[in-house]
Amino acid sequence: MAYKIVERIGGENAIGRVLQGFAKPRMDLSCGSSAEDVADVAVIAAVLAK
Protein backbone atom coordinates (compact mmCIF):
# COMPACT_ATOMS: atom_id res chain seq x y z
CA MET A 1 0.00 0.00 0.00
CA ALA A 2 2.91 2.34 0.67
CA TYR A 3 4.01 2.32 -2.97
CA LYS A 4 0.54 3.52 -4.04
CA ILE A 5 0.76 6.41 -1.55
CA VAL A 6 4.17 7.38 -2.93
CA GLU A 7 2.76 7.10 -6.46
CA ARG A 8 -0.09 9.48 -5.72
CA ILE A 9 1.99 11.98 -3.74
CA GLY A 10 4.85 11.97 -6.25
CA GLY A 11 2.67 11.96 -9.34
CA GLU A 12 4.56 9.02 -10.82
CA ASN A 13 3.44 5.65 -12.17
CA ALA A 14 4.15 2.74 -9.80
CA ILE A 15 3.64 -0.61 -11.46
CA GLY A 16 2.44 -3.41 -9.15
CA ARG A 17 4.70 -5.61 -7.12
CA VAL A 18 6.78 -8.22 -8.93
CA LEU A 19 7.61 -11.13 -6.65
CA GLN A 20 11.01 -12.68 -7.26
CA GLY A 21 12.50 -16.06 -6.41
CA PHE A 22 9.85 -18.24 -8.04
CA ALA A 23 10.25 -20.45 -11.12
CA LYS A 24 7.77 -18.22 -12.96
CA PRO A 25 7.02 -14.53 -12.45
CA ARG A 26 4.40 -13.68 -9.84
CA MET A 27 2.59 -10.36 -9.87
CA ASP A 28 0.53 -8.79 -7.12
CA LEU A 29 -2.02 -6.02 -7.59
CA SER A 30 -3.78 -4.12 -4.82
CA CYS A 31 -7.55 -3.80 -4.66
CA GLY A 32 -7.33 -0.15 -5.72
CA SER A 33 -5.55 -0.90 -9.00
CA SER A 34 -6.79 0.83 -12.12
CA ALA A 35 -7.30 -0.79 -15.50
CA GLU A 36 -4.04 0.84 -16.62
CA ASP A 37 -2.21 -0.79 -13.68
CA VAL A 38 -3.57 -4.20 -14.68
CA ALA A 39 -2.53 -3.70 -18.30
CA ASP A 40 0.99 -2.57 -17.30
CA VAL A 41 1.49 -5.59 -15.04
CA ALA A 42 0.16 -7.93 -17.75
CA VAL A 43 2.75 -6.59 -20.20
CA ILE A 44 5.56 -7.02 -17.69
CA ALA A 45 4.42 -10.57 -16.90
CA ALA A 46 4.35 -11.43 -20.61
CA VAL A 47 7.88 -10.10 -21.09
CA LEU A 48 9.20 -11.96 -18.04
CA ALA A 49 7.49 -15.23 -19.04
CA LYS A 50 9.44 -15.46 -22.32
N, CA, C, O and CB atoms as a CASP TS submission, in Angstrom:
PFRMAT TS
TARGET T0000
AUTHOR 0000-0000-0000
METHOD Language model
MODEL 1
PARENT N/A
ATOM      1  N   MET     1       0.818  -1.171   0.000  1.00  0.00           N
ATOM      2  CA  MET     1       0.000   0.000   0.000  1.00  0.00           C
ATOM      3  C   MET     1       0.876   1.254   0.000  1.00  0.00           C
ATOM      4  O   MET     1       0.481   2.288  -0.539  1.00  0.00           O
ATOM      5  CB  MET     1      -0.938  -0.013   1.195  1.00  0.00           C
ATOM      6  N   ALA     2       2.040   1.167   0.591  1.00  0.00           N
ATOM      7  CA  ALA     2       2.909   2.340   0.669  1.00  0.00           C
ATOM      8  C   ALA     2       3.340   2.811  -0.713  1.00  0.00           C
ATOM      9  O   ALA     2       3.470   4.014  -0.940  1.00  0.00           O
ATOM     10  CB  ALA     2       4.137   2.032   1.516  1.00  0.00           C
ATOM     11  N   TYR     3       3.563   1.885  -1.640  1.00  0.00           N
ATOM     12  CA  TYR     3       4.007   2.317  -2.969  1.00  0.00           C
ATOM     13  C   TYR     3       2.908   3.071  -3.694  1.00  0.00           C
ATOM     14  O   TYR     3       3.211   3.937  -4.515  1.00  0.00           O
ATOM     15  CB  TYR     3       4.452   1.115  -3.804  1.00  0.00           C
ATOM     16  N   LYS     4       1.647   2.778  -3.423  1.00  0.00           N
ATOM     17  CA  LYS     4       0.543   3.519  -4.035  1.00  0.00           C
ATOM     18  C   LYS     4       0.455   4.939  -3.450  1.00  0.00           C
ATOM     19  O   LYS     4       0.120   5.884  -4.164  1.00  0.00           O
ATOM     20  CB  LYS     4      -0.796   2.764  -3.823  1.00  0.00           C
ATOM     21  N   ILE     5       0.754   5.085  -2.163  1.00  0.00           N
ATOM     22  CA  ILE     5       0.765   6.408  -1.548  1.00  0.00           C
ATOM     23  C   ILE     5       1.866   7.256  -2.177  1.00  0.00           C
ATOM     24  O   ILE     5       1.644   8.413  -2.534  1.00  0.00           O
ATOM     25  CB  ILE     5       0.964   6.302  -0.014  1.00  0.00           C
ATOM     26  N   VAL     6       3.052   6.670  -2.308  1.00  0.00           N
ATOM     27  CA  VAL     6       4.171   7.381  -2.926  1.00  0.00           C
ATOM     28  C   VAL     6       3.836   7.745  -4.370  1.00  0.00           C
ATOM     29  O   VAL     6       4.187   8.827  -4.839  1.00  0.00           O
ATOM     30  CB  VAL     6       5.455   6.527  -2.872  1.00  0.00           C
ATOM     31  N   GLU     7       3.156   6.837  -5.072  1.00  0.00           N
ATOM     32  CA  GLU     7       2.756   7.104  -6.459  1.00  0.00           C
ATOM     33  C   GLU     7       1.848   8.326  -6.531  1.00  0.00           C
ATOM     34  O   GLU     7       2.047   9.203  -7.372  1.00  0.00           O
ATOM     35  CB  GLU     7       2.042   5.879  -7.064  1.00  0.00           C
ATOM     36  N   ARG     8       0.871   8.382  -5.666  1.00  0.00           N
ATOM     37  CA  ARG     8      -0.087   9.484  -5.715  1.00  0.00           C
ATOM     38  C   ARG     8       0.519  10.798  -5.249  1.00  0.00           C
ATOM     39  O   ARG     8       0.222  11.849  -5.817  1.00  0.00           O
ATOM     40  CB  ARG     8      -1.297   9.157  -4.872  1.00  0.00           C
ATOM     41  N   ILE     9       1.358  10.755  -4.232  1.00  0.00           N
ATOM     42  CA  ILE     9       1.987  11.977  -3.742  1.00  0.00           C
ATOM     43  C   ILE     9       3.007  12.495  -4.755  1.00  0.00           C
ATOM     44  O   ILE     9       3.086  13.696  -5.009  1.00  0.00           O
ATOM     45  CB  ILE     9       2.662  11.730  -2.379  1.00  0.00           C
ATOM     46  N   GLY    10       3.792  11.571  -5.335  1.00  0.00           N
ATOM     47  CA  GLY    10       4.851  11.967  -6.254  1.00  0.00           C
ATOM     48  C   GLY    10       4.395  12.195  -7.679  1.00  0.00           C
ATOM     49  O   GLY    10       5.140  12.744  -8.490  1.00  0.00           O
ATOM     50  N   GLY    11       3.176  11.777  -7.993  1.00  0.00           N
ATOM     51  CA  GLY    11       2.666  11.964  -9.344  1.00  0.00           C
ATOM     52  C   GLY    11       3.334  11.061 -10.371  1.00  0.00           C
ATOM     53  O   GLY    11       3.341  11.373 -11.562  1.00  0.00           O
ATOM     54  N   GLU    12       3.888   9.960  -9.923  1.00  0.00           N
ATOM     55  CA  GLU    12       4.557   9.022 -10.824  1.00  0.00           C
ATOM     56  C   GLU    12       3.700   7.782 -11.027  1.00  0.00           C
ATOM     57  O   GLU    12       2.638   7.645 -10.419  1.00  0.00           O
ATOM     58  CB  GLU    12       5.941   8.630 -10.274  1.00  0.00           C
ATOM     59  N   ASN    13       4.164   6.880 -11.884  1.00  0.00           N
ATOM     60  CA  ASN    13       3.443   5.649 -12.168  1.00  0.00           C
ATOM     61  C   ASN    13       4.176   4.482 -11.510  1.00  0.00           C
ATOM     62  O   ASN    13       5.263   4.102 -11.946  1.00  0.00           O
ATOM     63  CB  ASN    13       3.302   5.426 -13.701  1.00  0.00           C
ATOM     64  N   ALA    14       3.582   3.916 -10.466  1.00  0.00           N
ATOM     65  CA  ALA    14       4.149   2.741  -9.804  1.00  0.00           C
ATOM     66  C   ALA    14       3.444   1.516 -10.364  1.00  0.00           C
ATOM     67  O   ALA    14       2.217   1.422 -10.334  1.00  0.00           O
ATOM     68  CB  ALA    14       3.996   2.823  -8.239  1.00  0.00           C
ATOM     69  N   ILE    15       4.220   0.597 -10.865  1.00  0.00           N
ATOM     70  CA  ILE    15       3.644  -0.607 -11.459  1.00  0.00           C
ATOM     71  C   ILE    15       3.740  -1.728 -10.446  1.00  0.00           C
ATOM     72  O   ILE    15       4.825  -2.037  -9.952  1.00  0.00           O
ATOM     73  CB  ILE    15       4.363  -0.991 -12.788  1.00  0.00           C
ATOM     74  N   GLY    16       2.598  -2.342 -10.134  1.00  0.00           N
ATOM     75  CA  GLY    16       2.444  -3.408  -9.149  1.00  0.00           C
ATOM     76  C   GLY    16       3.696  -4.103  -8.657  1.00  0.00           C
ATOM     77  O   GLY    16       4.781  -3.892  -9.199  1.00  0.00           O
ATOM     78  N   ARG    17       3.561  -4.893  -7.684  1.00  0.00           N
ATOM     79  CA  ARG    17       4.699  -5.607  -7.122  1.00  0.00           C
ATOM     80  C   ARG    17       5.023  -6.827  -7.977  1.00  0.00           C
ATOM     81  O   ARG    17       4.128  -7.553  -8.411  1.00  0.00           O
ATOM     82  CB  ARG    17       4.414  -6.027  -5.666  1.00  0.00           C
ATOM     83  N   VAL    18       6.298  -7.038  -8.209  1.00  0.00           N
ATOM     84  CA  VAL    18       6.779  -8.219  -8.926  1.00  0.00           C
ATOM     85  C   VAL    18       7.519  -9.065  -7.903  1.00  0.00           C
ATOM     86  O   VAL    18       8.545  -8.647  -7.368  1.00  0.00           O
ATOM     87  CB  VAL    18       7.709  -7.836 -10.158  1.00  0.00           C
ATOM     88  N   LEU    19       6.999 -10.249  -7.636  1.00  0.00           N
ATOM     89  CA  LEU    19       7.614 -11.126  -6.647  1.00  0.00           C
ATOM     90  C   LEU    19       8.707 -11.944  -7.309  1.00  0.00           C
ATOM     91  O   LEU    19       8.492 -12.528  -8.371  1.00  0.00           O
ATOM     92  CB  LEU    19       6.562 -12.048  -5.993  1.00  0.00           C
ATOM     93  N   GLN    20       9.866 -11.988  -6.694  1.00  0.00           N
ATOM     94  CA  GLN    20      11.013 -12.681  -7.260  1.00  0.00           C
ATOM     95  C   GLN    20      11.317 -13.940  -6.465  1.00  0.00           C
ATOM     96  O   GLN    20      10.886 -14.090  -5.322  1.00  0.00           O
ATOM     97  CB  GLN    20      12.235 -11.763  -7.293  1.00  0.00           C
ATOM     98  N   GLY    21      12.071 -14.846  -7.091  1.00  0.00           N
ATOM     99  CA  GLY    21      12.501 -16.056  -6.411  1.00  0.00           C
ATOM    100  C   GLY    21      11.653 -17.268  -6.740  1.00  0.00           C
ATOM    101  O   GLY    21      11.883 -18.342  -6.184  1.00  0.00           O
ATOM    102  N   PHE    22      10.694 -17.131  -7.615  1.00  0.00           N
ATOM    103  CA  PHE    22       9.850 -18.240  -8.040  1.00  0.00           C
ATOM    104  C   PHE    22      10.308 -18.733  -9.408  1.00  0.00           C
ATOM    105  O   PHE    22      11.039 -18.029 -10.105  1.00  0.00           O
ATOM    106  CB  PHE    22       8.362 -17.817  -8.080  1.00  0.00           C
ATOM    107  N   ALA    23       9.890 -19.928  -9.798  1.00  0.00           N
ATOM    108  CA  ALA    23      10.247 -20.454 -11.120  1.00  0.00           C
ATOM    109  C   ALA    23       9.624 -19.614 -12.237  1.00  0.00           C
ATOM    110  O   ALA    23      10.213 -19.468 -13.308  1.00  0.00           O
ATOM    111  CB  ALA    23       9.798 -21.920 -11.251  1.00  0.00           C
ATOM    112  N   LYS    24       8.455 -19.073 -11.991  1.00  0.00           N
ATOM    113  CA  LYS    24       7.767 -18.222 -12.964  1.00  0.00           C
ATOM    114  C   LYS    24       7.443 -16.897 -12.280  1.00  0.00           C
ATOM    115  O   LYS    24       7.321 -16.842 -11.056  1.00  0.00           O
ATOM    116  CB  LYS    24       6.460 -18.914 -13.517  1.00  0.00           C
ATOM    117  N   PRO    25       7.303 -15.829 -13.066  1.00  0.00           N
ATOM    118  CA  PRO    25       7.019 -14.530 -12.446  1.00  0.00           C
ATOM    119  C   PRO    25       5.669 -14.520 -11.725  1.00  0.00           C
ATOM    120  O   PRO    25       4.699 -15.118 -12.189  1.00  0.00           O
ATOM    121  CB  PRO    25       7.045 -13.430 -13.504  1.00  0.00           C
ATOM    122  N   ARG    26       5.628 -13.847 -10.613  1.00  0.00           N
ATOM    123  CA  ARG    26       4.397 -13.677  -9.842  1.00  0.00           C
ATOM    124  C   ARG    26       4.151 -12.189  -9.686  1.00  0.00           C
ATOM    125  O   ARG    26       5.052 -11.441  -9.306  1.00  0.00           O
ATOM    126  CB  ARG    26       4.484 -14.386  -8.446  1.00  0.00           C
ATOM    127  N   MET    27       2.957 -11.768  -9.973  1.00  0.00           N
ATOM    128  CA  MET    27       2.587 -10.362  -9.872  1.00  0.00           C
ATOM    129  C   MET    27       1.519 -10.208  -8.798  1.00  0.00           C
ATOM    130  O   MET    27       0.733 -11.124  -8.555  1.00  0.00           O
ATOM    131  CB  MET    27       2.083  -9.816 -11.236  1.00  0.00           C
ATOM    132  N   ASP    28       1.497  -9.065  -8.170  1.00  0.00           N
ATOM    133  CA  ASP    28       0.531  -8.793  -7.116  1.00  0.00           C
ATOM    134  C   ASP    28      -0.042  -7.403  -7.340  1.00  0.00           C
ATOM    135  O   ASP    28       0.705  -6.429  -7.431  1.00  0.00           O
ATOM    136  CB  ASP    28       1.180  -8.913  -5.705  1.00  0.00           C
ATOM    137  N   LEU    29      -1.349  -7.309  -7.427  1.00  0.00           N
ATOM    138  CA  LEU    29      -2.022  -6.023  -7.594  1.00  0.00           C
ATOM    139  C   LEU    29      -2.882  -5.749  -6.366  1.00  0.00           C
ATOM    140  O   LEU    29      -3.482  -6.667  -5.806  1.00  0.00           O
ATOM    141  CB  LEU    29      -2.886  -6.005  -8.890  1.00  0.00           C
ATOM    142  N   SER    30      -2.942  -4.491  -5.952  1.00  0.00           N
ATOM    143  CA  SER    30      -3.784  -4.124  -4.825  1.00  0.00           C
ATOM    144  C   SER    30      -5.228  -3.962  -5.293  1.00  0.00           C
ATOM    145  O   SER    30      -5.504  -3.868  -6.489  1.00  0.00           O
ATOM    146  CB  SER    30      -3.275  -2.825  -4.161  1.00  0.00           C
ATOM    147  N   CYS    31      -6.121  -3.934  -4.343  1.00  0.00           N
ATOM    148  CA  CYS    31      -7.548  -3.799  -4.663  1.00  0.00           C
ATOM    149  C   CYS    31      -7.866  -2.479  -5.363  1.00  0.00           C
ATOM    150  O   CYS    31      -8.839  -2.399  -6.113  1.00  0.00           O
ATOM    151  CB  CYS    31      -8.379  -3.913  -3.394  1.00  0.00           C
ATOM    152  N   GLY    32      -7.075  -1.464  -5.132  1.00  0.00           N
ATOM    153  CA  GLY    32      -7.327  -0.154  -5.722  1.00  0.00           C
ATOM    154  C   GLY    32      -6.664   0.053  -7.069  1.00  0.00           C
ATOM    155  O   GLY    32      -6.536   1.190  -7.524  1.00  0.00           O
ATOM    156  N   SER    33      -6.239  -1.025  -7.717  1.00  0.00           N
ATOM    157  CA  SER    33      -5.549  -0.898  -9.000  1.00  0.00           C
ATOM    158  C   SER    33      -6.504  -0.458 -10.098  1.00  0.00           C
ATOM    159  O   SER    33      -7.665  -0.864 -10.141  1.00  0.00           O
ATOM    160  CB  SER    33      -4.889  -2.222  -9.384  1.00  0.00           C
ATOM    161  N   SER    34      -5.988   0.378 -10.977  1.00  0.00           N
ATOM    162  CA  SER    34      -6.788   0.835 -12.117  1.00  0.00           C
ATOM    163  C   SER    34      -6.623  -0.140 -13.282  1.00  0.00           C
ATOM    164  O   SER    34      -5.788  -1.043 -13.237  1.00  0.00           O
ATOM    165  CB  SER    34      -6.373   2.274 -12.546  1.00  0.00           C
ATOM    166  N   ALA    35      -7.416   0.052 -14.305  1.00  0.00           N
ATOM    167  CA  ALA    35      -7.302  -0.790 -15.500  1.00  0.00           C
ATOM    168  C   ALA    35      -5.931  -0.616 -16.145  1.00  0.00           C
ATOM    169  O   ALA    35      -5.380  -1.565 -16.702  1.00  0.00           O
ATOM    170  CB  ALA    35      -8.416  -0.451 -16.514  1.00  0.00           C
ATOM    171  N   GLU    36      -5.381   0.589 -16.072  1.00  0.00           N
ATOM    172  CA  GLU    36      -4.041   0.842 -16.623  1.00  0.00           C
ATOM    173  C   GLU    36      -2.983   0.061 -15.840  1.00  0.00           C
ATOM    174  O   GLU    36      -2.042  -0.472 -16.428  1.00  0.00           O
ATOM    175  CB  GLU    36      -3.716   2.361 -16.593  1.00  0.00           C
ATOM    176  N   ASP    37      -3.137  -0.008 -14.508  1.00  0.00           N
ATOM    177  CA  ASP    37      -2.210  -0.787 -13.679  1.00  0.00           C
ATOM    178  C   ASP    37      -2.236  -2.258 -14.083  1.00  0.00           C
ATOM    179  O   ASP    37      -1.187  -2.892 -14.203  1.00  0.00           O
ATOM    180  CB  ASP    37      -2.564  -0.640 -12.182  1.00  0.00           C
ATOM    181  N   VAL    38      -3.423  -2.793 -14.291  1.00  0.00           N
ATOM    182  CA  VAL    38      -3.566  -4.197 -14.680  1.00  0.00           C
ATOM    183  C   VAL    38      -2.911  -4.440 -16.037  1.00  0.00           C
ATOM    184  O   VAL    38      -2.215  -5.438 -16.221  1.00  0.00           O
ATOM    185  CB  VAL    38      -5.057  -4.600 -14.724  1.00  0.00           C
ATOM    186  N   ALA    39      -3.130  -3.545 -16.973  1.00  0.00           N
ATOM    187  CA  ALA    39      -2.532  -3.698 -18.302  1.00  0.00           C
ATOM    188  C   ALA    39      -1.011  -3.627 -18.237  1.00  0.00           C
ATOM    189  O   ALA    39      -0.327  -4.405 -18.902  1.00  0.00           O
ATOM    190  CB  ALA    39      -3.064  -2.621 -19.253  1.00  0.00           C
ATOM    191  N   ASP    40      -0.472  -2.698 -17.439  1.00  0.00           N
ATOM    192  CA  ASP    40       0.987  -2.570 -17.300  1.00  0.00           C
ATOM    193  C   ASP    40       1.601  -3.834 -16.716  1.00  0.00           C
ATOM    194  O   ASP    40       2.628  -4.310 -17.200  1.00  0.00           O
ATOM    195  CB  ASP    40       1.337  -1.367 -16.415  1.00  0.00           C
ATOM    196  N   VAL    41       0.975  -4.378 -15.679  1.00  0.00           N
ATOM    197  CA  VAL    41       1.494  -5.594 -15.044  1.00  0.00           C
ATOM    198  C   VAL    41       1.377  -6.789 -15.989  1.00  0.00           C
ATOM    199  O   VAL    41       2.250  -7.657 -15.993  1.00  0.00           O
ATOM    200  CB  VAL    41       0.740  -5.882 -13.728  1.00  0.00           C
ATOM    201  N   ALA    42       0.319  -6.845 -16.785  1.00  0.00           N
ATOM    202  CA  ALA    42       0.165  -7.929 -17.747  1.00  0.00           C
ATOM    203  C   ALA    42       1.284  -7.902 -18.788  1.00  0.00           C
ATOM    204  O   ALA    42       1.800  -8.950 -19.177  1.00  0.00           O
ATOM    205  CB  ALA    42      -1.201  -7.839 -18.437  1.00  0.00           C
ATOM    206  N   VAL    43       1.653  -6.718 -19.231  1.00  0.00           N
ATOM    207  CA  VAL    43       2.751  -6.587 -20.205  1.00  0.00           C
ATOM    208  C   VAL    43       4.066  -7.027 -19.579  1.00  0.00           C
ATOM    209  O   VAL    43       4.839  -7.745 -20.214  1.00  0.00           O
ATOM    210  CB  VAL    43       2.865  -5.129 -20.714  1.00  0.00           C
ATOM    211  N   ILE    44       4.328  -6.615 -18.363  1.00  0.00           N
ATOM    212  CA  ILE    44       5.557  -7.020 -17.688  1.00  0.00           C
ATOM    213  C   ILE    44       5.597  -8.536 -17.492  1.00  0.00           C
ATOM    214  O   ILE    44       6.633  -9.166 -17.704  1.00  0.00           O
ATOM    215  CB  ILE    44       5.683  -6.305 -16.335  1.00  0.00           C
ATOM    216  N   ALA    45       4.477  -9.115 -17.090  1.00  0.00           N
ATOM    217  CA  ALA    45       4.416 -10.569 -16.900  1.00  0.00           C
ATOM    218  C   ALA    45       4.670 -11.298 -18.204  1.00  0.00           C
ATOM    219  O   ALA    45       5.357 -12.320 -18.217  1.00  0.00           O
ATOM    220  CB  ALA    45       3.058 -10.983 -16.328  1.00  0.00           C
ATOM    221  N   ALA    46       4.131 -10.794 -19.294  1.00  0.00           N
ATOM    222  CA  ALA    46       4.350 -11.429 -20.605  1.00  0.00           C
ATOM    223  C   ALA    46       5.812 -11.366 -21.010  1.00  0.00           C
ATOM    224  O   ALA    46       6.350 -12.331 -21.553  1.00  0.00           O
ATOM    225  CB  ALA    46       3.487 -10.758 -21.681  1.00  0.00           C
ATOM    226  N   VAL    47       6.456 -10.241 -20.749  1.00  0.00           N
ATOM    227  CA  VAL    47       7.882 -10.103 -21.095  1.00  0.00           C
ATOM    228  C   VAL    47       8.733 -11.024 -20.235  1.00  0.00           C
ATOM    229  O   VAL    47       9.668 -11.649 -20.736  1.00  0.00           O
ATOM    230  CB  VAL    47       8.348  -8.640 -20.922  1.00  0.00           C
ATOM    231  N   LEU    48       8.420 -11.117 -18.940  1.00  0.00           N
ATOM    232  CA  LEU    48       9.200 -11.959 -18.037  1.00  0.00           C
ATOM    233  C   LEU    48       8.966 -13.448 -18.278  1.00  0.00           C
ATOM    234  O   LEU    48       9.834 -14.264 -17.966  1.00  0.00           O
ATOM    235  CB  LEU    48       8.867 -11.618 -16.603  1.00  0.00           C
ATOM    236  N   ALA    49       7.821 -13.811 -18.822  1.00  0.00           N
ATOM    237  CA  ALA    49       7.487 -15.229 -19.038  1.00  0.00           C
ATOM    238  C   ALA    49       8.237 -15.842 -20.195  1.00  0.00           C
ATOM    239  O   ALA    49       8.384 -17.062 -20.255  1.00  0.00           O
ATOM    240  CB  ALA    49       6.014 -15.383 -19.275  1.00  0.00           C
ATOM    241  N   LYS    50       8.718 -15.022 -21.119  1.00  0.00           N
ATOM    242  CA  LYS    50       9.445 -15.461 -22.321  1.00  0.00           C
ATOM    243  C   LYS    50       9.203 -16.900 -22.605  1.00  0.00           C
ATOM    244  O   LYS    50       9.735 -17.435 -23.578  1.00  0.00           O
ATOM    245  CB  LYS    50      10.923 -15.223 -22.179  1.00  0.00           C
TER
END
